């Protein structure tokens, strides 16, 4: 089953055409890694997919339900608010800079949306939160505050927070870019563990070796278009397009 469909997405900022025409599908249980040079449109694609940016035109579909369609005038039309709210519950997003609430404890950061958005009981939210913190090896940090944690620990809290709402699709926007090199490994392990559990994920990353190891499908974006896509052994191991070859030749993989 297709969990995510993006069709003919276009996005400009003023005169700058960031995404010219991108389409992609993500199947249930699939891990898709999006790679490409800085400024290629990777993060903008993710922000459009999670409705943090408004598409200029195109279609956005989750589990067969349309979040965005294109009207007769060619402009993007959002689904009605009630439907949109339901669709937004299908996905979670892990930011590169954690985006934790500094005045909330670790446990409250993870459980807050459970009680405020999903209206779960406090007891149920605490049980879910503590289970996820244990999964992230952070049980001893539930009463700590973000400033008391390492970058890697903060990112693991962010992942637990996203997982708490039980999303169908989990997005990662450069999840290791704000971390010191020695902390990157712990986040990559968490994501690999989620992949082993058949979590459907879309990951924008500059970690090419990680993308090769964890993803089922690689998408190489440059200049606002999909230049090449396919399994890791083809796109990263034996790229056919010259632009892909040139990009990967400058990257350690």
SULSUL-V595029 format. One record per residue. OMEGA is omega as a letter, one per 20 degrees, with the letter a starting at -180 (none if undefined). Layout:
BEGIN
[[OMEGA] [OMEGA]]
END
This chain:
BEGIN
[[r] [r] [a] [r] [r] [a] [r] [r] [r] [a] [r] [r] [a] [r] [a] [r] [a] [r] [a] [r] [a] [r] [r] [r] [r] [a] [r] [r] [a] [r] [a] [r] [r] [a] [r] [a] [r] [r] [a] [r] [a] [a] [r] [r] [r] [a] [r] [a] [a] [r] [r] [r] [r] [r] [r] [r] [a] [a] [r] [a] [r] [r] [r] [a] [a] [r] [a] [r] [r] [a] [a] [r] [r] [a] [a] [r] [r] [r] [r] [a] [a] [r] [a] [r] [r] [a] [a] [r] [a] [a] [r] [a] [r] [a] [r] [a] [r] [r] [r] [r] [a] [a] [r] [r] [r] [a] [r] [r] [a] [a] [a] [a] [r] [a] [a] [a] [a] [r] [r] [r] [a] [a] [r] [r] [r] [r] [r] [a] [a] [r] [a] [r] [r] [r] [a] [a] [a] [a] [a] [a] [a] [a] [r] [r] [a] [a] [a] [a] [r] [r] [r] [r] [r] [r] [r] [r] [r] [r] [r] [r] [r] [a] [a] [a] [r] [a] [r] [a] [r] [r] [r] [r] [a] [a] [a] [a] [a] [a] [r] [a] [a] [a] [a] [a] [a] [r] [r] [r] [r] [a] [r] [r] [r] [r] [r] [r] [r] [r] [r] [a] [r] [a] [r] [a] [r] [r] [a] [a] [r] [r] [a] [a] [a] [a] [r] [a] [r] [r] [r] [a] [r] [r] [r] [r] [r] [a] [a] [r] [a] [r] [a] [a] [r] [a] [a] [a] [a] [a] [a] [a] [a] [a] [r] [r] [a] [r] [a] [r] [a] [a] [r] [a] [none]]
END
